[in-house]
């Protein structure tokens, strides 16, 4: 085995981003789309589109 093959067999720790690991994914998606819709409504009300 080469050194690259030996390191590929080990489980390396994943990079942490600081975000939550668990939680309601559905809530996150709903809040994200709500933000998109509110922003779109604001842009159209201001007259930028």
PDBQT receptor file of N, H, CA, C and O in Angstrom, charges set to zero:
ATOM      1  N   UNK A   1       0.828  -1.181   0.000  1.00  0.00    +0.000 N 
ATOM      2  CA  UNK A   1       0.000   0.000   0.000  1.00  0.00    +0.000 C 
ATOM      3  C   UNK A   1       0.871   1.243   0.000  1.00  0.00    +0.000 C 
ATOM      4  O   UNK A   1       1.927   1.289   0.632  1.00  0.00    +0.000 OA
ATOM      5  N   UNK A   2       0.411   2.233  -0.712  1.00  0.00    +0.000 N 
ATOM      6  H   UNK A   2      -0.447   2.197  -1.225  1.00  0.00    +0.000 HD
ATOM      7  CA  UNK A   2       1.123   3.500  -0.684  1.00  0.00    +0.000 C 
ATOM      8  C   UNK A   2       0.604   4.337   0.471  1.00  0.00    +0.000 C 
ATOM      9  O   UNK A   2      -0.391   3.984   1.105  1.00  0.00    +0.000 OA
ATOM     10  N   UNK A   3       1.268   5.430   0.742  1.00  0.00    +0.000 N 
ATOM     11  H   UNK A   3       2.076   5.717   0.227  1.00  0.00    +0.000 HD
ATOM     12  CA  UNK A   3       0.831   6.276   1.854  1.00  0.00    +0.000 C 
ATOM     13  C   UNK A   3      -0.531   6.906   1.570  1.00  0.00    +0.000 C 
ATOM     14  O   UNK A   3      -1.311   7.126   2.497  1.00  0.00    +0.000 OA
ATOM     15  N   UNK A   4      -0.828   7.199   0.306  1.00  0.00    +0.000 N 
ATOM     16  H   UNK A   4      -0.195   7.020  -0.447  1.00  0.00    +0.000 HD
ATOM     17  CA  UNK A   4      -2.133   7.765  -0.029  1.00  0.00    +0.000 C 
ATOM     18  C   UNK A   4      -3.242   6.746   0.193  1.00  0.00    +0.000 C 
ATOM     19  O   UNK A   4      -4.318   7.099   0.675  1.00  0.00    +0.000 OA
ATOM     20  N   UNK A   5      -2.996   5.504  -0.148  1.00  0.00    +0.000 N 
ATOM     21  H   UNK A   5      -2.122   5.217  -0.540  1.00  0.00    +0.000 HD
ATOM     22  CA  UNK A   5      -4.003   4.468   0.040  1.00  0.00    +0.000 C 
ATOM     23  C   UNK A   5      -4.225   4.207   1.524  1.00  0.00    +0.000 C 
ATOM     24  O   UNK A   5      -5.340   3.895   1.941  1.00  0.00    +0.000 OA
ATOM     25  N   UNK A   6      -3.174   4.332   2.319  1.00  0.00    +0.000 N 
ATOM     26  H   UNK A   6      -2.268   4.586   1.980  1.00  0.00    +0.000 HD
ATOM     27  CA  UNK A   6      -3.313   4.093   3.751  1.00  0.00    +0.000 C 
ATOM     28  C   UNK A   6      -4.143   5.197   4.403  1.00  0.00    +0.000 C 
ATOM     29  O   UNK A   6      -4.945   4.920   5.295  1.00  0.00    +0.000 OA
ATOM     30  N   UNK A   7      -3.964   6.419   3.976  1.00  0.00    +0.000 N 
ATOM     31  H   UNK A   7      -3.312   6.644   3.251  1.00  0.00    +0.000 HD
ATOM     32  CA  UNK A   7      -4.737   7.503   4.576  1.00  0.00    +0.000 C 
ATOM     33  C   UNK A   7      -6.174   7.497   4.081  1.00  0.00    +0.000 C 
ATOM     34  O   UNK A   7      -7.065   7.990   4.773  1.00  0.00    +0.000 OA
ATOM     35  N   UNK A   8      -6.416   6.947   2.896  1.00  0.00    +0.000 N 
ATOM     36  H   UNK A   8      -5.692   6.547   2.334  1.00  0.00    +0.000 HD
ATOM     37  CA  UNK A   8      -7.780   6.903   2.378  1.00  0.00    +0.000 C 
ATOM     38  C   UNK A   8      -8.621   5.903   3.162  1.00  0.00    +0.000 C 
ATOM     39  O   UNK A   8      -9.842   6.044   3.228  1.00  0.00    +0.000 OA
ATOM     40  N   UNK A   9      -7.982   4.888   3.761  1.00  0.00    +0.000 N 
ATOM     41  H   UNK A   9      -6.990   4.773   3.708  1.00  0.00    +0.000 HD
ATOM     42  CA  UNK A   9      -8.719   3.887   4.520  1.00  0.00    +0.000 C 
ATOM     43  C   UNK A   9      -9.176   4.416   5.869  1.00  0.00    +0.000 C 
ATOM     44  O   UNK A   9     -10.175   3.940   6.407  1.00  0.00    +0.000 OA
ATOM     45  N   UNK A  10      -8.477   5.377   6.421  1.00  0.00    +0.000 N 
ATOM     46  H   UNK A  10      -7.664   5.763   5.984  1.00  0.00    +0.000 HD
ATOM     47  CA  UNK A  10      -8.846   5.930   7.724  1.00  0.00    +0.000 C 
ATOM     48  C   UNK A  10      -9.998   6.907   7.572  1.00  0.00    +0.000 C 
ATOM     49  O   UNK A  10     -10.160   7.547   6.533  1.00  0.00    +0.000 OA
ATOM     50  N   UNK A  11     -10.783   7.009   8.613  1.00  0.00    +0.000 N 
ATOM     51  H   UNK A  11     -10.652   6.490   9.458  1.00  0.00    +0.000 HD
ATOM     52  CA  UNK A  11     -11.856   8.007   8.592  1.00  0.00    +0.000 C 
ATOM     53  C   UNK A  11     -11.287   9.305   9.144  1.00  0.00    +0.000 C 
ATOM     54  O   UNK A  11     -10.893   9.387  10.307  1.00  0.00    +0.000 OA
ATOM     55  N   UNK A  12     -11.254  10.300   8.297  1.00  0.00    +0.000 N 
ATOM     56  H   UNK A  12     -11.574  10.234   7.352  1.00  0.00    +0.000 HD
ATOM     57  CA  UNK A  12     -10.718  11.591   8.695  1.00  0.00    +0.000 C 
ATOM     58  C   UNK A  12     -11.859  12.458   9.214  1.00  0.00    +0.000 C 
ATOM     59  O   UNK A  12     -12.983  12.358   8.723  1.00  0.00    +0.000 OA
ATOM     60  N   UNK A  13     -11.586  13.300  10.192  1.00  0.00    +0.000 N 
ATOM     61  H   UNK A  13     -10.673  13.381  10.591  1.00  0.00    +0.000 HD
ATOM     62  CA  UNK A  13     -12.646  14.173  10.706  1.00  0.00    +0.000 C 
ATOM     63  C   UNK A  13     -13.087  15.166   9.639  1.00  0.00    +0.000 C 
ATOM     64  O   UNK A  13     -12.271  15.672   8.870  1.00  0.00    +0.000 OA
ATOM     65  N   UNK A  14     -14.368  15.432   9.603  1.00  0.00    +0.000 N 
ATOM     66  H   UNK A  14     -15.031  15.020  10.228  1.00  0.00    +0.000 HD
ATOM     67  CA  UNK A  14     -14.886  16.382   8.619  1.00  0.00    +0.000 C 
ATOM     68  C   UNK A  14     -14.670  17.806   9.110  1.00  0.00    +0.000 C 
ATOM     69  O   UNK A  14     -14.533  18.050  10.308  1.00  0.00    +0.000 OA
ATOM     70  N   UNK A  15     -14.642  18.717   8.191  1.00  0.00    +0.000 N 
ATOM     71  H   UNK A  15     -14.753  18.519   7.217  1.00  0.00    +0.000 HD
ATOM     72  CA  UNK A  15     -14.438  20.128   8.524  1.00  0.00    +0.000 C 
ATOM     73  C   UNK A  15     -15.714  20.695   9.122  1.00  0.00    +0.000 C 
ATOM     74  O   UNK A  15     -16.804  20.510   8.579  1.00  0.00    +0.000 OA
ATOM     75  N   UNK A  16     -15.571  21.377  10.227  1.00  0.00    +0.000 N 
ATOM     76  H   UNK A  16     -14.686  21.527  10.668  1.00  0.00    +0.000 HD
ATOM     77  CA  UNK A  16     -16.723  21.980  10.894  1.00  0.00    +0.000 C 
ATOM     78  C   UNK A  16     -16.919  23.387  10.366  1.00  0.00    +0.000 C 
ATOM     79  O   UNK A  16     -15.955  24.137  10.215  1.00  0.00    +0.000 OA
ATOM     80  N   UNK A  17     -18.156  23.747  10.086  1.00  0.00    +0.000 N 
ATOM     81  H   UNK A  17     -18.940  23.138  10.209  1.00  0.00    +0.000 HD
ATOM     82  CA  UNK A  17     -18.448  25.078   9.568  1.00  0.00    +0.000 C 
ATOM     83  C   UNK A  17     -19.052  25.986  10.626  1.00  0.00    +0.000 C 
ATOM     84  O   UNK A  17     -19.196  27.187  10.397  1.00  0.00    +0.000 OA
ATOM     85  N   UNK A  18     -19.402  25.444  11.759  1.00  0.00    +0.000 N 
ATOM     86  H   UNK A  18     -19.285  24.468  11.944  1.00  0.00    +0.000 HD
ATOM     87  CA  UNK A  18     -19.978  26.247  12.814  1.00  0.00    +0.000 C 
ATOM     88  C   UNK A  18     -21.489  26.274  12.796  1.00  0.00    +0.000 C 
ATOM     89  O   UNK A  18     -22.104  26.826  13.709  1.00  0.00    +0.000 OA
ATOM     90  N   UNK A  19     -22.105  25.693  11.781  1.00  0.00    +0.000 N 
ATOM     91  H   UNK A  19     -21.606  25.244  11.039  1.00  0.00    +0.000 HD
ATOM     92  CA  UNK A  19     -23.557  25.660  11.694  1.00  0.00    +0.000 C 
ATOM     93  C   UNK A  19     -24.132  24.536  12.532  1.00  0.00    +0.000 C 
ATOM     94  O   UNK A  19     -23.396  23.678  13.017  1.00  0.00    +0.000 OA
ATOM     95  N   UNK A  20     -25.449  24.537  12.703  1.00  0.00    +0.000 N 
ATOM     96  H   UNK A  20     -26.048  25.235  12.309  1.00  0.00    +0.000 HD
ATOM     97  CA  UNK A  20     -26.070  23.480  13.488  1.00  0.00    +0.000 C 
ATOM     98  C   UNK A  20     -26.010  22.143  12.756  1.00  0.00    +0.000 C 
ATOM     99  O   UNK A  20     -26.185  22.085  11.538  1.00  0.00    +0.000 OA
ATOM    100  N   UNK A  21     -25.764  21.076  13.499  1.00  0.00    +0.000 N 
ATOM    101  H   UNK A  21     -25.622  21.123  14.487  1.00  0.00    +0.000 HD
ATOM    102  CA  UNK A  21     -25.681  19.748  12.903  1.00  0.00    +0.000 C 
ATOM    103  C   UNK A  21     -27.057  19.125  12.735  1.00  0.00    +0.000 C 
ATOM    104  O   UNK A  21     -27.330  18.460  11.736  1.00  0.00    +0.000 OA
ATOM    105  N   UNK A  22     -27.897  19.338  13.695  1.00  0.00    +0.000 N 
ATOM    106  H   UNK A  22     -27.675  19.878  14.507  1.00  0.00    +0.000 HD
ATOM    107  CA  UNK A  22     -29.210  18.737  13.630  1.00  0.00    +0.000 C 
ATOM    108  C   UNK A  22     -30.253  19.823  13.815  1.00  0.00    +0.000 C 
ATOM    109  O   UNK A  22     -29.933  20.942  14.216  1.00  0.00    +0.000 OA
ATOM    110  N   UNK A  23     -31.456  19.502  13.532  1.00  0.00    +0.000 N 
ATOM    111  H   UNK A  23     -31.717  18.593  13.207  1.00  0.00    +0.000 HD
ATOM    112  CA  UNK A  23     -32.517  20.472  13.672  1.00  0.00    +0.000 C 
ATOM    113  C   UNK A  23     -33.540  20.296  12.572  1.00  0.00    +0.000 C 
ATOM    114  O   UNK A  23     -33.391  19.454  11.686  1.00  0.00    +0.000 OA
ATOM    115  N   UNK A  24     -34.564  21.095  12.645  1.00  0.00    +0.000 N 
ATOM    116  H   UNK A  24     -34.685  21.779  13.364  1.00  0.00    +0.000 HD
ATOM    117  CA  UNK A  24     -35.640  20.963  11.662  1.00  0.00    +0.000 C 
ATOM    118  C   UNK A  24     -35.230  21.523  10.299  1.00  0.00    +0.000 C 
ATOM    119  O   UNK A  24     -35.241  22.737  10.093  1.00  0.00    +0.000 OA
ATOM    120  N   UNK A  25     -34.867  20.632   9.370  1.00  0.00    +0.000 N 
ATOM    121  H   UNK A  25     -34.858  19.646   9.537  1.00  0.00    +0.000 HD
ATOM    122  CA  UNK A  25     -34.481  21.074   8.030  1.00  0.00    +0.000 C 
ATOM    123  C   UNK A  25     -35.665  21.706   7.303  1.00  0.00    +0.000 C 
ATOM    124  O   UNK A  25     -35.485  22.629   6.509  1.00  0.00    +0.000 OA
ATOM    125  N   UNK A  26     -36.869  21.215   7.569  1.00  0.00    +0.000 N 
ATOM    126  H   UNK A  26     -37.016  20.465   8.214  1.00  0.00    +0.000 HD
ATOM    127  CA  UNK A  26     -38.048  21.766   6.909  1.00  0.00    +0.000 C 
ATOM    128  C   UNK A  26     -38.242  23.221   7.326  1.00  0.00    +0.000 C 
ATOM    129  O   UNK A  26     -38.553  24.072   6.492  1.00  0.00    +0.000 OA
ATOM    130  N   UNK A  27     -38.061  23.506   8.597  1.00  0.00    +0.000 N 
ATOM    131  H   UNK A  27     -37.807  22.815   9.275  1.00  0.00    +0.000 HD
ATOM    132  CA  UNK A  27     -38.203  24.881   9.085  1.00  0.00    +0.000 C 
ATOM    133  C   UNK A  27     -37.182  25.797   8.419  1.00  0.00    +0.000 C 
ATOM    134  O   UNK A  27     -37.499  26.933   8.065  1.00  0.00    +0.000 OA
ATOM    135  N   UNK A  28     -35.975  25.310   8.250  1.00  0.00    +0.000 N 
ATOM    136  H   UNK A  28     -35.717  24.387   8.537  1.00  0.00    +0.000 HD
ATOM    137  CA  UNK A  28     -34.933  26.107   7.615  1.00  0.00    +0.000 C 
ATOM    138  C   UNK A  28     -35.304  26.419   6.164  1.00  0.00    +0.000 C 
ATOM    139  O   UNK A  28     -35.102  27.544   5.707  1.00  0.00    +0.000 OA
ATOM    140  N   UNK A  29     -35.837  25.452   5.446  1.00  0.00    +0.000 N 
ATOM    141  H   UNK A  29     -36.001  24.539   5.818  1.00  0.00    +0.000 HD
ATOM    142  CA  UNK A  29     -36.235  25.671   4.065  1.00  0.00    +0.000 C 
ATOM    143  C   UNK A  29     -37.418  26.641   3.978  1.00  0.00    +0.000 C 
ATOM    144  O   UNK A  29     -37.445  27.514   3.110  1.00  0.00    +0.000 OA
ATOM    145  N   UNK A  30     -38.380  26.486   4.866  1.00  0.00    +0.000 N 
ATOM    146  H   UNK A  30     -38.358  25.777   5.571  1.00  0.00    +0.000 HD
ATOM    147  CA  UNK A  30     -39.548  27.367   4.858  1.00  0.00    +0.000 C 
ATOM    148  C   UNK A  30     -39.131  28.801   5.154  1.00  0.00    +0.000 C 
ATOM    149  O   UNK A  30     -39.592  29.730   4.491  1.00  0.00    +0.000 OA
ATOM    150  N   UNK A  31     -38.268  28.985   6.137  1.00  0.00    +0.000 N 
ATOM    151  H   UNK A  31     -37.894  28.230   6.676  1.00  0.00    +0.000 HD
ATOM    152  CA  UNK A  31     -37.810  30.341   6.453  1.00  0.00    +0.000 C 
ATOM    153  C   UNK A  31     -36.979  30.930   5.318  1.00  0.00    +0.000 C 
ATOM    154  O   UNK A  31     -37.058  32.129   5.049  1.00  0.00    +0.000 OA
ATOM    155  N   UNK A  32     -36.200  30.113   4.664  1.00  0.00    +0.000 N 
ATOM    156  H   UNK A  32     -36.136  29.139   4.883  1.00  0.00    +0.000 HD
ATOM    157  CA  UNK A  32     -35.411  30.593   3.536  1.00  0.00    +0.000 C 
ATOM    158  C   UNK A  32     -36.277  31.052   2.377  1.00  0.00    +0.000 C 
ATOM    159  O   UNK A  32     -36.042  32.114   1.800  1.00  0.00    +0.000 OA
ATOM    160  N   UNK A  33     -37.285  30.246   2.035  1.00  0.00    +0.000 N 
ATOM    161  H   UNK A  33     -37.476  29.384   2.504  1.00  0.00    +0.000 HD
ATOM    162  CA  UNK A  33     -38.177  30.630   0.946  1.00  0.00    +0.000 C 
ATOM    163  C   UNK A  33     -39.040  31.820   1.334  1.00  0.00    +0.000 C 
ATOM    164  O   UNK A  33     -39.373  32.646   0.484  1.00  0.00    +0.000 OA
ATOM    165  N   UNK A  34     -39.404  31.916   2.603  1.00  0.00    +0.000 N 
ATOM    166  H   UNK A  34     -39.133  31.245   3.293  1.00  0.00    +0.000 HD
ATOM    167  CA  UNK A  34     -40.157  33.081   3.055  1.00  0.00    +0.000 C 
ATOM    168  C   UNK A  34     -39.329  34.348   2.874  1.00  0.00    +0.000 C 
ATOM    169  O   UNK A  34     -39.849  35.378   2.443  1.00  0.00    +0.000 OA
ATOM    170  N   UNK A  35     -38.054  34.274   3.201  1.00  0.00    +0.000 N 
ATOM    171  H   UNK A  35     -37.632  33.438   3.551  1.00  0.00    +0.000 HD
ATOM    172  CA  UNK A  35     -37.168  35.416   2.998  1.00  0.00    +0.000 C 
ATOM    173  C   UNK A  35     -37.076  35.784   1.524  1.00  0.00    +0.000 C 
ATOM    174  O   UNK A  35     -37.068  36.967   1.184  1.00  0.00    +0.000 OA
ATOM    175  N   UNK A  36     -37.008  34.802   0.658  1.00  0.00    +0.000 N 
ATOM    176  H   UNK A  36     -37.015  33.841   0.935  1.00  0.00    +0.000 HD
ATOM    177  CA  UNK A  36     -36.938  35.068  -0.784  1.00  0.00    +0.000 C 
ATOM    178  C   UNK A  36     -38.205  35.761  -1.261  1.00  0.00    +0.000 C 
ATOM    179  O   UNK A  36     -38.132  36.721  -2.028  1.00  0.00    +0.000 OA
ATOM    180  N   UNK A  37     -39.361  35.290  -0.819  1.00  0.00    +0.000 N 
ATOM    181  H   UNK A  37     -39.420  34.511  -0.196  1.00  0.00    +0.000 HD
ATOM    182  CA  UNK A  37     -40.632  35.876  -1.248  1.00  0.00    +0.000 C 
ATOM    183  C   UNK A  37     -40.775  37.300  -0.725  1.00  0.00    +0.000 C 
ATOM    184  O   UNK A  37     -41.199  38.192  -1.460  1.00  0.00    +0.000 OA
ATOM    185  N   UNK A  38     -40.426  37.518   0.534  1.00  0.00    +0.000 N 
ATOM    186  H   UNK A  38     -40.081  36.794   1.131  1.00  0.00    +0.000 HD
ATOM    187  CA  UNK A  38     -40.524  38.864   1.112  1.00  0.00    +0.000 C 
ATOM    188  C   UNK A  38     -39.576  39.823   0.390  1.00  0.00    +0.000 C 
ATOM    189  O   UNK A  38     -39.939  40.966   0.113  1.00  0.00    +0.000 OA
ATOM    190  N   UNK A  39     -38.392  39.366   0.095  1.00  0.00    +0.000 N 
ATOM    191  H   UNK A  39     -38.098  38.438   0.320  1.00  0.00    +0.000 HD
ATOM    192  CA  UNK A  39     -37.439  40.210  -0.631  1.00  0.00    +0.000 C 
ATOM    193  C   UNK A  39     -37.951  40.528  -2.036  1.00  0.00    +0.000 C 
ATOM    194  O   UNK A  39     -37.802  41.655  -2.508  1.00  0.00    +0.000 OA
ATOM    195  N   UNK A  40     -38.548  39.552  -2.701  1.00  0.00    +0.000 N 
ATOM    196  H   UNK A  40     -38.669  38.636  -2.318  1.00  0.00    +0.000 HD
ATOM    197  CA  UNK A  40     -39.108  39.794  -4.041  1.00  0.00    +0.000 C 
ATOM    198  C   UNK A  40     -40.259  40.789  -3.974  1.00  0.00    +0.000 C 
ATOM    199  O   UNK A  40     -40.380  41.660  -4.835  1.00  0.00    +0.000 OA
ATOM    200  N   UNK A  41     -41.110  40.662  -2.949  1.00  0.00    +0.000 N 
ATOM    201  H   UNK A  41     -41.012  39.954  -2.250  1.00  0.00    +0.000 HD
ATOM    202  CA  UNK A  41     -42.216  41.604  -2.805  1.00  0.00    +0.000 C 
ATOM    203  C   UNK A  41     -41.703  43.012  -2.536  1.00  0.00    +0.000 C 
ATOM    204  O   UNK A  41     -42.245  43.981  -3.068  1.00  0.00    +0.000 OA
ATOM    205  N   UNK A  42     -40.668  43.134  -1.720  1.00  0.00    +0.000 N 
ATOM    206  H   UNK A  42     -40.228  42.347  -1.288  1.00  0.00    +0.000 HD
ATOM    207  CA  UNK A  42     -40.087  44.435  -1.420  1.00  0.00    +0.000 C 
ATOM    208  C   UNK A  42     -39.494  45.081  -2.662  1.00  0.00    +0.000 C 
ATOM    209  O   UNK A  42     -39.668  46.277  -2.896  1.00  0.00    +0.000 OA
ATOM    210  N   UNK A  43     -38.794  44.283  -3.454  1.00  0.00    +0.000 N 
ATOM    211  H   UNK A  43     -38.653  43.311  -3.265  1.00  0.00    +0.000 HD
ATOM    212  CA  UNK A  43     -38.167  44.817  -4.677  1.00  0.00    +0.000 C 
ATOM    213  C   UNK A  43     -39.235  45.299  -5.654  1.00  0.00    +0.000 C 
ATOM    214  O   UNK A  43     -39.072  46.345  -6.283  1.00  0.00    +0.000 OA
ATOM    215  N   UNK A  44     -40.328  44.543  -5.784  1.00  0.00    +0.000 N 
ATOM    216  H   UNK A  44     -40.460  43.694  -5.273  1.00  0.00    +0.000 HD
ATOM    217  CA  UNK A  44     -41.367  44.967  -6.727  1.00  0.00    +0.000 C 
ATOM    218  C   UNK A  44     -42.135  46.170  -6.193  1.00  0.00    +0.000 C 
ATOM    219  O   UNK A  44     -42.564  47.009  -6.984  1.00  0.00    +0.000 OA
ATOM    220  N   UNK A  45     -42.322  46.284  -4.894  1.00  0.00    +0.000 N 
ATOM    221  H   UNK A  45     -41.974  45.602  -4.252  1.00  0.00    +0.000 HD
ATOM    222  CA  UNK A  45     -43.026  47.434  -4.337  1.00  0.00    +0.000 C 
ATOM    223  C   UNK A  45     -42.209  48.711  -4.464  1.00  0.00    +0.000 C 
ATOM    224  O   UNK A  45     -42.764  49.790  -4.670  1.00  0.00    +0.000 OA
ATOM    225  N   UNK A  46     -40.897  48.588  -4.341  1.00  0.00    +0.000 N 
ATOM    226  H   UNK A  46     -40.446  47.711  -4.173  1.00  0.00    +0.000 HD
ATOM    227  CA  UNK A  46     -40.033  49.759  -4.463  1.00  0.00    +0.000 C 
ATOM    228  C   UNK A  46     -39.950  50.194  -5.924  1.00  0.00    +0.000 C 
ATOM    229  O   UNK A  46     -39.694  51.364  -6.209  1.00  0.00    +0.000 OA
ATOM    230  N   UNK A  47     -40.162  49.267  -6.841  1.00  0.00    +0.000 N 
ATOM    231  H   UNK A  47     -40.370  48.317  -6.609  1.00  0.00    +0.000 HD
ATOM    232  CA  UNK A  47     -40.144  49.585  -8.263  1.00  0.00    +0.000 C 
ATOM    233  C   UNK A  47     -38.820  49.317  -8.933  1.00  0.00    +0.000 C 
ATOM    234  O   UNK A  47     -38.529  49.895  -9.979  1.00  0.00    +0.000 OA
ATOM    235  N   UNK A  48     -38.022  48.461  -8.360  1.00  0.00    +0.000 N 
ATOM    236  H   UNK A  48     -38.259  47.991  -7.510  1.00  0.00    +0.000 HD
ATOM    237  CA  UNK A  48     -36.736  48.150  -8.969  1.00  0.00    +0.000 C 
ATOM    238  C   UNK A  48     -36.868  47.172 -10.130  1.00  0.00    +0.000 C 
ATOM    239  O   UNK A  48     -35.937  47.001 -10.917  1.00  0.00    +0.000 OA
ATOM    240  N   UNK A  49     -38.026  46.534 -10.232  1.00  0.00    +0.000 N 
ATOM    241  H   UNK A  49     -38.783  46.673  -9.593  1.00  0.00    +0.000 HD
ATOM    242  CA  UNK A  49     -38.267  45.615 -11.362  1.00  0.00    +0.000 C 
ATOM    243  C   UNK A  49     -39.446  46.138 -12.148  1.00  0.00    +0.000 C 
ATOM    244  O   UNK A  49     -39.839  45.533 -13.146  1.00  0.00    +0.000 OA
TER     245      UNK A  49
